[in-house]
Amino acid sequence: MSVTDFPAAPPARPSPPPVVAAVSPTTDFARLRVVPARHRVRLIGTLAAAVLLVALANSVLGNPRWGWGVFAEWFLAEPVLIGLGRTLLLTALGAVFGFALGTVLALARVSSSPLLVAVAWGFIWLFRSIPLIVLLLILNNLGYLYETVSLGVPFTGITFWSHPTTQLITPFLAAVLGLTLNLGAFSAEVIRGGILSVDQGQHEAAAALGLPRGHQARRIVLPQAMRSIIPTAFNEIIGLAKGTSMVYILALPELFYTIQIIYRRNLEVIPLLMVATVWYLVILSVLSVIQYHIERHYARGALRTLPPNAFRATFARLGLVPLHPPVVAPAQPAPVAEVAPPASDWSARLPAGGAVEIRSVTRHFGSLKVLDDVSLSLPAGSVTAILGPSGSGKSTLLRTINHLESIDRGFIAIDGELIGYRREGDTLYELKEADILGRRTEVGMVFQSFNLFPHLTVLENITEAPVVVRGLLRSQANRLALDLLARIGLADKANAYPRQLSGGQQQRVAIARTLALKPKVLLFDEPTSALDPELVGEVLGVIKELARSGITLVIVTHEIGFAREVADTVVFMEQGRVIETGSPAEVLTHPRHPRTAAFLTRVL
């Protein structure tokens, strides 16, 4: 049979046109009712869960063997409440002392001292290995190992104070010590993980502003680390609250031991265990509420809009209050008393620029030579643009100027004063951290990725260093910050968090934060590389204003047109060496070195 033997297929019927309801121009669309889609599987699952919950509740509440009458009799009984109080006291003391110890251990673990790192690691390894019940028994029997606890000069026999161990280490003190040592070992790793979660740029930004190490940790690093620390830390606290039941081994009448004593007398085991269970549920619920509000507090700056308070959300569902409170504008600092100069007149309050002298600077990262005998002289008030391919050492050179990176050979001076070192004969000795921070304030730095402190408002970002480093009063720092914000066109953003700003706005705030310290030299590390093209102009406009102010600028950039327009001197680097230096016309239009010409050919 050939294909021609088959009957011809009937012609396809044309599909009917879609039915379109006629719409009258006078239709009131506001009266249309919207019906959401029905999810039958979700509905069936919800009903099944509800039936299961009702069955479970009926099984527990309807079974007389649970002994709810006995439960009600003992739930608020005096012995139970006394045991509960002792459990709460042990939890509070263990948490406070444990996290204090854990903080010290965590800071030791991230320190630059190998001995401190080793000691902290050994402590954590030991006390995470010993079961809590074994640790409690060892501490309770410490008197068998050491008859007295003494305070004196080690290895000399000189003693200032001594006391019998068995009288000093009571069961309660043994419980507190055991819980503290156990929690300290575990919380140290929780805190260390939080510290390591903070971006390295935050550490560098705080150091570049001259903030002391202790202030960096307390005000910059730990508040950001808390977002990672809090959830796990509360898990540890909840575990500690339940772990207090272990002290029954010391015959210390906390909640669980008290319950044991009672049910051994009346043989009502299940009702008494339910008393303990419900009280532990209450403790857990209270801790969970506290955790929620602490997390919400430290979420400031991390989220564009904070979630509503849990109580407000509950009351809002009942129709008692609106879900979001009315926005009240934060109080602004007092206005500047004197008449501010025009926004474009940057030189009105900025200091004169400093001369930068770089001589024979060499820097290695292991076996890699990142800077190779770099020498430059940058006059006061000059604008220098540093160009070069990636990996040429541009950013490293910039970071050595304010001693964020140390050097292996040579020196860097600003107005004849060495940065990061003191000279004795032919030897340079690196300064102590406090002295380095003091000198670093003369050299401001604006980072490629902004490195604003996300948990602080724009105003707080700018005022932090002037108050801590320069010693300004908070009111003076506020006036200075508002003046700078007005100059960069962000006066209305003083109380916003960095996350609520665009990239260009964040970079302008970073510039204002650096200018608040009134440095002699201002360093820019590729200030526009992290910005969208449409935001580049607003940042370059601010830098152009700065270039006319007399402050010394050193700019690492890939913006060739900007370097041509603003810079007095252009430096081209490759493989850690200065290949060519000169005016923009010389280097960018008529380069002498073939490598410079080849680079410009590719980027222009």
LINURVEN-V552694 format. One record per pair of residues at least 12 apart in sequence whose C-alpha atoms are under 10 Angstrom apart, sorted by the first residue. I is the first residue (numbers start at 1). J is the second residue. If there is no record, write none. Layout:
[[I J] [I J]]
This chain:
[[65 268] [65 270] [65 271] [66 268] [66 269] [66 270] [66 271] [66 272] [66 274] [67 268] [67 269] [67 270] [67 271] [67 272] [67 274] [68 270] [68 271] [68 272] [68 274] [68 275] [69 271] [70 268] [70 270] [70 271] [70 272] [70 274] [70 275] [71 268] [71 270] [71 271] [71 272] [71 273] [71 274] [71 275] [71 276] [71 278] [72 271] [72 272] [72 275] [73 271] [73 272] [73 275] [74 259] [74 262] [74 271] [74 272] [74 275] [75 271] [75 272] [75 274] [75 275] [75 276] [75 278] [75 279] [76 275] [79 253] [79 254] [79 255] [79 258] [79 259] [79 262] [80 253] [80 254] [80 255] [80 256] [80 257] [80 258] [80 259] [80 262] [80 272] [80 275] [80 276] [80 279] [81 254] [81 255] [81 258] [81 279] [82 253] [82 254] [82 255] [82 258] [83 252] [83 253] [83 254] [83 255] [83 256] [83 257] [83 258] [83 259] [84 253] [84 254] [84 255] [84 256] [84 258] [84 276] [84 279] [84 280] [84 283] [85 254] [85 255] [86 172] [86 244] [86 252] [86 253] [86 254] [86 255] [87 240] [87 241] [87 242] [87 243] [87 244] [87 245] [87 247] [87 252] [87 253] [87 254] [87 255] [87 256] [87 280] [88 241] [88 244] [88 254] [88 255] [88 283] [89 176] [89 241] [89 244] [89 254] [90 172] [90 173] [90 175] [90 176] [90 177] [90 179] [90 180] [90 240] [90 241] [90 243] [90 244] [90 247] [90 254] [91 176] [91 179] [91 180] [91 237] [91 238] [91 239] [91 240] [91 241] [91 242] [91 243] [91 244] [92 176] [92 237] [92 240] [92 241] [93 176] [93 177] [93 179] [93 180] [94 175] [94 176] [94 177] [94 178] [94 179] [94 180] [94 181] [94 182] [94 183] [94 184] [94 237] [94 240] [94 241] [94 244] [95 176] [95 179] [95 180] [95 183] [95 184] [95 187] [95 233] [95 234] [95 236] [95 237] [95 238] [95 240] [95 241] [96 180] [96 183] [96 184] [96 237] [97 176] [97 177] [97 179] [97 180] [97 181] [97 183] [97 184] [98 176] [98 177] [98 178] [98 179] [98 180] [98 181] [98 182] [98 183] [98 184] [98 185] [98 186] [98 187] [98 188] [98 237] [98 240] [99 180] [99 181] [99 183] [99 184] [99 185] [99 186] [99 187] [99 188] [99 190] [99 191] [99 233] [99 236] [99 237] [100 180] [100 183] [100 184] [100 187] [100 188] [101 180] [101 181] [101 183] [101 184] [101 185] [101 187] [101 188] [102 120] [102 124] [102 180] [102 181] [102 182] [102 183] [102 184] [102 185] [102 186] [102 187] [102 188] [102 189] [102 190] [102 191] [102 192] [103 184] [103 185] [103 187] [103 188] [103 189] [103 190] [103 191] [103 192] [104 120] [104 184] [104 188] [104 191] [105 117] [105 119] [105 120] [105 121] [105 123] [105 124] [105 184] [105 185] [105 187] [105 188] [105 189] [105 191] [105 192] [106 120] [106 121] [106 124] [106 184] [106 185] [106 187] [106 188] [106 189] [106 190] [106 191] [106 192] [106 193] [106 194] [106 195] [107 120] [107 188] [107 191] [107 192] [107 195] [107 217] [108 120] [108 121] [108 188] [108 192] [109 121] [109 124] [109 188] [109 189] [109 192] [110 192] [110 195] [110 196] [120 185] [120 188] [121 185] [121 188] [121 189] [122 185] [123 181] [123 184] [123 185] [124 181] [124 182] [124 183] [124 184] [124 185] [124 186] [124 187] [124 188] [124 189] [125 185] [125 186] [126 182] [126 185] [127 178] [127 181] [127 182] [127 183] [127 184] [127 185] [127 186] [128 181] [128 182] [128 183] [128 184] [128 185] [128 186] [129 182] [129 185] [130 182] [131 182] [132 175] [132 178] [132 179] [132 181] [132 182] [132 183] [132 243] [132 244] [132 246] [132 247] [133 175] [133 178] [133 179] [133 243] [133 245] [133 246] [133 247] [133 248] [133 249] [133 250] [134 178] [134 246] [134 249] [135 174] [135 175] [135 177] [135 178] [135 179] [135 181] [135 182] [136 171] [136 174] [136 175] [136 176] [136 177] [136 178] [136 179] [136 182] [136 246] [136 247] [136 249] [136 250] [137 171] [137 174] [137 175] [137 178] [137 247] [137 249] [137 250] [138 174] [138 178] [139 169] [139 170] [139 171] [139 173] [139 174] [139 175] [139 177] [139 178] [140 165] [140 166] [140 169] [140 170] [140 171] [140 172] [140 173] [140 174] [140 175] [140 177] [140 178] [140 249] [140 250] [141 165] [141 166] [141 169] [141 170] [141 171] [141 174] [142 165] [142 166] [142 169] [142 174] [143 164] [143 165] [143 166] [143 167] [143 168] [143 169] [144 165] [144 166] [145 165] [146 164] [146 165] [146 166] [147 163] [147 164] [147 165] [147 166] [147 167] [148 161] [148 162] [148 163] [148 164] [148 165] [148 166] [148 167] [148 168] [149 161] [149 162] [149 163] [149 164] [149 165] [149 166] [149 168] [149 169] [150 162] [150 163] [150 164] [150 165] [151 163] [170 250] [170 252] [171 247] [171 249] [171 250] [171 251] [171 252] [172 247] [172 250] [172 251] [172 252] [172 253] [174 247] [174 250] [175 244] [175 246] [175 247] [175 248] [175 249] [175 250] [175 252] [176 244] [176 247] [178 247] [179 240] [179 241] [179 243] [179 244] [179 246] [179 247] [180 240] [182 240] [183 233] [183 236] [183 237] [183 239] [183 240] [186 233] [186 236] [187 229] [187 232] [187 233] [187 236] [187 237] [188 233] [189 229] [190 225] [190 228] [190 229] [190 230] [190 231] [190 232] [190 233] [190 236] [191 222] [191 225] [191 226] [191 228] [191 229] [191 230] [191 232] [191 233] [192 225] [192 229] [193 225] [193 228] [193 229] [194 221] [194 222] [194 223] [194 224] [194 225] [194 226] [194 227] [194 228] [194 229] [194 230] [194 232] [195 217] [195 221] [195 222] [195 223] [195 224] [195 225] [195 226] [195 228] [195 229] [196 221] [196 225] [196 228] [197 221] [197 224] [197 225] [197 226] [197 227] [197 228] [197 229] [198 220] [198 221] [198 222] [198 223] [198 224] [198 225] [198 226] [198 227] [198 228] [199 221] [199 224] [199 225] [199 451] [200 221] [200 451] [201 447] [201 448] [201 449] [201 450] [201 451] [201 452] [201 453] [202 216] [202 220] [202 221] [202 224] [202 450] [202 451] [202 452] [202 453] [202 454] [203 216] [203 217] [203 220] [203 221] [203 451] [203 453] [204 216] [204 399] [204 404] [204 445] [204 447] [204 451] [205 220] [205 404] [205 444] [205 445] [205 446] [205 447] [205 450] [205 451] [205 452] [205 453] [205 510] [205 514] [206 219] [206 220] [206 221] [206 437] [206 451] [206 452] [206 453] [206 464] [206 465] [207 402] [207 403] [207 404] [207 433] [207 436] [207 437] [207 440] [207 441] [208 399] [208 402] [208 403] [208 404] [208 436] [208 437] [208 440] [208 441] [208 442] [208 443] [208 444] [208 445] [208 446] [208 447] [208 465] [208 514] [209 437] [209 438] [209 440] [209 441] [209 442] [209 443] [209 444] [209 445] [209 464] [209 465] [209 466] [209 468] [209 469] [209 513] [209 514] [209 516] [209 517] [209 519] [210 433] [210 434] [210 435] [210 436] [210 437] [210 438] [210 439] [210 440] [210 441] [210 442] [210 443] [210 444] [210 465] [210 466] [210 468] [210 469] [210 470] [210 517] [211 434] [211 437] [211 438] [211 440] [211 441] [211 464] [211 465] [211 466] [211 467] [211 468] [211 469] [211 470] [212 433] [212 434] [212 436] [212 437] [212 438] [212 465] [212 468] [212 469] [213 433] [213 434] [213 437] [215 468] [219 453] [219 455] [219 456] [219 464] [220 453] [220 454] [220 455] [220 456] [220 464] [221 453] [223 297] [223 298] [223 299] [223 454] [223 455] [223 456] [224 298] [224 299] [224 300] [224 301] [224 302] [224 453] [224 454] [224 455] [224 456] [225 298] [226 294] [226 295] [226 297] [226 298] [226 299] [227 294] [227 295] [227 296] [227 297] [227 298] [227 299] [227 300] [227 302] [228 295] [228 298] [229 295] [230 291] [230 292] [230 294] [230 295] [230 298] [231 288] [231 291] [231 292] [231 294] [231 295] [233 291] [234 284] [234 287] [234 288] [234 290] [234 291] [235 284] [235 287] [235 288] [235 291] [237 284] [237 287] [238 280] [238 283] [238 284] [238 285] [238 287] [238 288] [239 284] [241 280] [241 283] [241 284] [241 287] [242 255] [242 256] [242 280] [242 283] [242 284] [244 256] [244 257] [245 257] [248 260] [255 275] [255 276] [255 279] [255 280] [256 272] [256 273] [256 275] [256 276] [256 277] [256 280] [257 276] [258 272] [258 276] [259 271] [259 272] [259 273] [259 274] [259 275] [259 276] [260 272] [260 273] [260 276] [289 310] [289 311] [292 309] [292 310] [293 309] [293 310] [296 308] [296 309] [296 310] [297 455] [298 455] [299 454] [299 455] [300 454] [300 455] [300 456] [300 457] [300 497] [300 499] [301 453] [301 454] [301 455] [301 456] [301 457] [301 496] [301 497] [301 498] [301 499] [301 500] [302 454] [302 455] [302 497] [302 498] [302 499] [302 500] [303 454] [303 455] [303 497] [303 499] [303 500] [304 496] [304 497] [304 498] [304 499] [304 500] [304 501] [305 499] [305 500] [306 324] [307 323] [307 324] [308 323] [308 324] [308 325] [309 323] [309 324] [309 325] [311 323] [312 324] [312 325] [329 495] [330 494] [330 495] [331 495] [332 459] [332 478] [332 479] [332 482] [332 494] [332 495] [333 459] [333 474] [333 475] [333 476] [333 477] [333 478] [333 479] [333 481] [333 482] [333 494] [334 475] [334 476] [334 478] [334 479] [334 482] [335 475] [335 478] [335 479] [335 480] [335 482] [335 483] [336 475] [336 476] [336 478] [336 479] [336 480] [336 482] [336 483] [337 479] [340 483] [340 486] [340 487] [341 483] [341 487] [342 486] [342 487] [343 483] [343 484] [343 485] [343 486] [343 487] [343 488] [343 489] [343 545] [344 487] [344 488] [344 542] [344 545] [344 546] [344 548] [344 549] [345 487] [345 545] [345 546] [345 548] [345 549] [346 484] [346 487] [346 542] [346 545] [346 546] [346 547] [346 548] [346 549] [346 550] [346 551] [347 545] [347 546] [347 547] [347 548] [347 549] [347 550] [347 551] [348 549] [349 480] [349 515] [349 518] [349 549] [350 515] [350 516] [350 517] [350 518] [350 519] [350 520] [350 546] [350 549] [350 550] [350 551] [351 381] [351 515] [351 517] [351 518] [351 519] [351 520] [351 521] [351 549] [351 550] [351 551] [351 552] [352 380] [352 381] [352 518] [352 519] [352 520] [352 521] [352 549] [352 550] [352 551] [352 552] [353 379] [353 380] [353 381] [353 382] [353 414] [353 415] [353 442] [353 518] [353 519] [353 520] [353 521] [353 522] [353 549] [353 550] [353 551] [353 552] [353 553] [354 378] [354 379] [354 380] [354 381] [354 382] [354 413] [354 414] [354 415] [354 416] [354 442] [354 443] [354 519] [354 520] [354 521] [354 522] [354 550] [354 551] [354 552] [354 553] [355 377] [355 378] [355 379] [355 380] [355 381] [355 382] [355 413] [355 414] [355 415] [355 416] [355 417] [355 520] [355 521] [355 551] [355 552] [356 376] [356 377] [356 378] [356 379] [356 380] [356 381] [356 382] [356 401] [356 412] [356 413] [356 414] [356 415] [356 416] [356 417] [356 418] [356 520] [356 521] [356 552] [356 554] [357 375] [357 376] [357 377] [357 378] [357 379] [357 401] [357 411] [357 412] [357 413] [357 414] [357 415] [357 416] [357 417] [357 418] [358 373] [358 374] [358 375] [358 376] [358 377] [358 378] [358 397] [358 400] [358 401] [358 410] [358 411] [358 412] [358 413] [358 414] [358 418] [359 373] [359 374] [359 375] [359 376] [359 377] [359 409] [359 410] [359 411] [359 412] [359 413] [360 372] [360 373] [360 374] [360 375] [360 376] [360 408] [360 409] [360 410] [360 411] [360 412] [361 373] [361 374] [361 375] [361 376] [361 397] [361 400] [361 407] [361 408] [361 409] [361 410] [361 411] [361 412] [361 577] [362 374] [362 375] [362 397] [362 400] [362 406] [362 407] [362 408] [362 409] [362 410] [362 411] [362 576] [362 577] [363 393] [363 396] [363 397] [363 400] [363 405] [363 406] [363 407] [363 408] [363 409] [363 410] [363 576] [364 406] [364 407] [364 408] [364 409] [364 576] [365 408] [368 576] [369 393] [369 575] [369 576] [369 577] [370 391] [370 392] [370 393] [370 394] [370 396] [370 397] [370 574] [370 575] [370 576] [370 577] [371 392] [371 393] [371 394] [371 396] [371 397] [371 400] [371 407] [371 408] [371 409] [371 573] [371 574] [371 575] [371 576] [371 577] [371 578] [372 393] [372 409] [372 574] [372 575] [372 576] [372 577] [372 578] [373 409] [373 410] [373 576] [373 577] [373 578] [374 397] [374 409] [374 410] [374 411] [374 573] [374 576] [374 577] [374 578] [374 579] [375 410] [375 411] [375 412] [375 577] [375 578] [376 412] [376 571] [376 578] [376 581] [377 412] [377 413] [378 414] [378 552] [378 553] [378 554] [378 568] [378 569] [379 414] [379 415] [379 552] [379 568] [379 569] [380 414] [380 415] [380 520] [380 521] [380 550] [380 551] [380 552] [380 553] [381 520] [381 521] [381 547] [381 548] [381 549] [381 550] [381 551] [381 552] [381 553] [381 568] [382 521] [382 547] [382 548] [382 550] [382 551] [382 552] [382 553] [382 554] [382 567] [382 568] [382 569] [383 521] [383 522] [383 544] [383 546] [383 547] [383 548] [383 550] [383 551] [383 552] [383 553] [383 554] [383 555] [383 563] [383 566] [383 567] [383 568] [383 569] [383 570] [384 523] [384 547] [384 552] [384 553] [384 554] [384 555] [384 556] [384 563] [384 566] [384 567] [384 568] [384 569] [384 570] [384 571] [384 581] [384 582] [384 583] [384 584] [385 524] [385 553] [385 554] [385 555] [385 556] [385 557] [385 558] [385 559] [385 560] [385 562] [385 563] [385 564] [385 566] [385 567] [385 568] [385 569] [385 570] [385 571] [385 572] [385 581] [385 583] [385 584] [386 398] [386 525] [386 526] [386 554] [386 555] [386 556] [386 557] [386 558] [386 563] [386 567] [386 569] [386 570] [386 571] [386 572] [386 573] [386 578] [386 581] [387 526] [387 555] [387 556] [387 557] [387 558] [387 559] [387 560] [387 563] [387 570] [387 571] [387 572] [387 573] [387 574] [387 578] [387 580] [387 581] [387 596] [387 599] [387 600] [388 556] [388 557] [388 558] [388 571] [388 572] [388 573] [388 574] [388 575] [388 576] [388 578] [388 579] [388 595] [388 596] [388 599] [388 600] [389 558] [389 572] [389 573] [389 574] [389 575] [389 599] [389 603] [390 558] [390 573] [390 574] [390 575] [391 573] [391 574] [391 575] [391 576] [392 572] [392 573] [392 574] [392 575] [392 576] [392 577] [392 578] [393 573] [393 574] [393 575] [393 576] [393 577] [393 578] [394 525] [394 526] [394 555] [394 556] [394 557] [394 571] [394 572] [394 573] [394 574] [394 575] [394 576] [394 577] [394 578] [395 447] [395 448] [395 523] [395 524] [395 525] [395 526] [395 555] [395 556] [395 557] [396 525] [396 576] [397 556] [397 576] [398 445] [398 523] [398 524] [398 525] [398 554] [398 555] [398 556] [399 445] [399 523] [399 525] [400 412] [400 419] [400 420] [401 413] [401 414] [401 418] [401 419] [401 420] [401 440] [401 443] [401 444] [401 445] [401 521] [401 523] [401 554] [402 414] [402 419] [402 420] [402 436] [402 437] [402 439] [402 440] [402 441] [402 442] [402 443] [402 444] [402 445] [402 521] [402 522] [402 523] [403 419] [403 420] [403 421] [403 436] [403 437] [403 439] [403 440] [403 443] [404 420] [404 436] [404 440] [405 420] [406 419] [406 420] [406 421] [406 430] [407 420] [407 430] [409 428] [410 428] [411 423] [411 428] [414 439] [414 442] [414 443] [414 520] [414 521] [415 520] [417 439] [418 439] [419 431] [419 435] [419 436] [419 437] [419 439] [419 440] [419 442] [419 443] [420 432] [420 433] [420 435] [420 436] [420 437] [420 438] [420 439] [420 440] [421 435] [421 436] [421 439] [437 469] [438 469] [438 470] [440 519] [441 465] [441 466] [441 469] [441 470] [441 514] [441 517] [441 518] [441 519] [441 520] [441 521] [442 517] [442 518] [442 519] [442 520] [442 521] [442 522] [443 514] [443 515] [443 517] [443 518] [443 519] [443 520] [443 521] [443 522] [443 523] [443 552] [443 553] [444 511] [444 513] [444 514] [444 515] [444 516] [444 517] [444 518] [444 519] [444 520] [444 521] [444 522] [444 523] [444 524] [444 553] [445 510] [445 511] [445 513] [445 514] [445 515] [445 519] [445 521] [445 522] [445 523] [445 524] [445 525] [445 553] [445 554] [445 555] [446 507] [446 508] [446 509] [446 510] [446 511] [446 512] [446 513] [446 514] [446 515] [446 522] [446 523] [446 524] [446 525] [446 526] [446 527] [446 555] [447 507] [447 510] [447 511] [447 523] [447 524] [447 525] [447 526] [447 527] [447 528] [447 530] [448 507] [448 524] [448 525] [448 526] [448 527] [448 528] [448 529] [448 530] [448 531] [448 556] [448 557] [449 503] [449 506] [449 507] [449 510] [449 525] [449 526] [449 527] [449 528] [449 529] [449 530] [449 531] [450 498] [450 503] [450 504] [450 505] [450 506] [450 507] [450 508] [450 509] [450 510] [450 511] [450 525] [450 527] [450 528] [450 530] [451 498] [451 506] [451 507] [451 510] [452 497] [452 498] [452 499] [452 506] [452 507] [452 509] [452 510] [452 513] [453 497] [453 498] [453 499] [453 510] [454 497] [454 498] [454 499] [454 500] [455 497] [455 498] [455 499] [456 495] [456 496] [456 497] [456 498] [457 493] [457 494] [457 495] [457 496] [457 497] [457 498] [457 499] [457 500] [458 481] [458 482] [458 485] [458 490] [458 491] [458 493] [458 494] [458 495] [458 496] [458 497] [458 498] [458 500] [458 501] [458 506] [458 509] [458 510] [458 512] [458 513] [459 477] [459 478] [459 479] [459 480] [459 481] [459 482] [459 485] [459 491] [459 493] [459 494] [459 495] [459 496] [459 497] [459 509] [459 513] [460 477] [460 478] [460 481] [460 494] [460 495] [460 496] [460 497] [460 513] [461 481] [461 494] [461 497] [461 498] [461 509] [461 510] [461 512] [461 513] [461 514] [462 477] [462 478] [462 480] [462 481] [462 482] [462 484] [462 485] [462 494] [462 509] [462 510] [462 511] [462 512] [462 513] [462 514] [462 515] [462 516] [462 517] [463 475] [463 476] [463 477] [463 478] [463 479] [463 480] [463 481] [463 482] [463 512] [463 513] [463 516] [463 517] [464 477] [464 478] [464 513] [464 516] [464 517] [465 477] [465 513] [465 514] [465 516] [465 517] [466 478] [466 480] [466 481] [466 513] [466 514] [466 515] [466 516] [466 517] [466 518] [467 517] [469 517] [470 516] [470 517] [470 518] [477 516] [478 494] [480 512] [480 515] [480 516] [480 517] [481 494] [481 509] [481 512] [481 513] [481 515] [481 516] [482 494] [482 512] [483 512] [483 516] [484 508] [484 509] [484 511] [484 512] [484 513] [484 515] [484 516] [485 508] [485 509] [485 511] [485 512] [485 513] [487 512] [487 542] [488 505] [488 508] [488 509] [488 511] [488 512] [488 538] [488 539] [488 541] [488 542] [488 545] [489 505] [489 508] [489 509] [489 538] [489 542] [490 505] [490 506] [490 508] [490 509] [493 505] [493 509] [494 509] [498 510] [502 531] [502 532] [502 535] [503 528] [503 530] [503 531] [503 532] [503 535] [503 536] [503 539] [504 527] [504 528] [504 530] [504 531] [504 532] [504 533] [504 534] [504 535] [504 536] [504 537] [504 538] [504 539] [504 540] [505 535] [505 538] [505 539] [506 531] [506 539] [507 527] [507 528] [507 530] [507 531] [507 535] [507 536] [507 538] [507 539] [507 542] [508 527] [508 538] [508 539] [508 540] [508 541] [508 542] [508 543] [510 527] [511 523] [511 524] [511 527] [511 539] [511 542] [511 543] [511 546] [512 542] [515 546] [518 551] [519 551] [519 552] [520 550] [520 551] [520 552] [520 553] [521 550] [521 551] [521 552] [521 553] [521 554] [522 546] [522 551] [522 552] [522 553] [522 554] [522 555] [523 552] [523 553] [523 554] [523 555] [523 556] [524 543] [524 553] [524 554] [524 555] [524 556] [524 557] [525 554] [525 555] [525 556] [525 557] [526 555] [526 556] [526 557] [526 558] [526 559] [527 539] [527 540] [527 543] [527 555] [527 556] [527 557] [527 558] [527 559] [528 540] [528 557] [528 558] [528 559] [529 557] [529 558] [529 559] [536 559] [537 562] [540 559] [540 562] [540 566] [541 562] [543 555] [543 562] [543 566] [544 562] [544 565] [544 566] [544 567] [545 566] [546 566] [547 566] [547 567] [547 568] [548 566] [553 567] [553 568] [554 567] [554 569] [554 570] [555 567] [555 570] [555 571] [556 571] [558 603] [559 603] [559 604] [560 584] [560 588] [560 600] [560 603] [560 604] [561 584] [561 588] [561 604] [563 584] [563 588] [564 583] [564 584] [564 585] [564 587] [564 588] [564 589] [565 584] [566 584] [567 583] [567 584] [568 582] [568 583] [568 584] [568 585] [569 581] [569 582] [569 583] [569 584] [569 585] [569 586] [569 587] [570 582] [570 583] [570 584] [570 585] [570 586] [570 587] [570 588] [571 583] [571 584] [571 587] [571 588] [571 596] [572 587] [572 588] [572 591] [572 593] [572 595] [572 596] [572 599] [573 595] [573 596] [574 595] [574 596] [579 592] [579 593] [579 594] [579 595] [579 596] [580 592] [580 593] [580 594] [580 595] [580 596] [581 593] [587 600] [588 600] [588 604]]
